[in-house]
């Protein structure tokens, strides 16, 4: 599983972001939304794209 960190985040919260098109990634981020942002950056896509945003599932790791 890939790993990502939200830019500048040094806290301990971990999230699993899943997207049927891109797969699954473990992200260190302060909340669910910023976890999606970090995952989108890793996958080189826009997190605000409606097809990305609506198909993401974010859960606590």
N, C-alpha and C positions, 0 to 999 in steps of 0.2 A: 504494500500500500504506500502511495506517495505521501509526503508530508509537506506542509506549508505553514507559514507564520504570517499573521497580519502585520503589516509594516510598523515596526517600532514596538510591537507588543512584547512585554516581558513577563506577563502574568502566567498563571498555571491552568487556566481553563482550556480544555481540549474538546474539539467537536469532530464529528464525522460528517462530511458533506458528500452526498451521493447524487449523481445525475446519470440517467440512463445513456446519454450520449458520450459522456466523458469518463465515467467510472466513479471511483471512490477515493477520497483523500482525507487524511487526518490533519486537522488544522488547529493551531494555537491562536486563539482570538478571544476578545472580551465578550462577544455575544454572537448569536446566530447570524445576524446580517453581515457583520464583518467577517465571519467565517466564510460566507458565500463570496464576499468580495475577494478574499485571499485565494479561494479555490478557483474563481474565474480568472484571476491573474495567472495562476499556475497553468491553467488550461488555455490561456490566451484567448479568452472570449469576454464579452461584456456581461457583467452580472445583471445589468438592467434590461437586457434583452428578455422580452416576455417569455419566449420558449425556454430560456435558461432558468429564469427565476421561478416559473411555475412548476418546473419539473425537478427542482432541487428538493432534497430531503435532508434536513440538518438535525442531528441528534447529538446528545452529550456523549462524549467518549469515556 
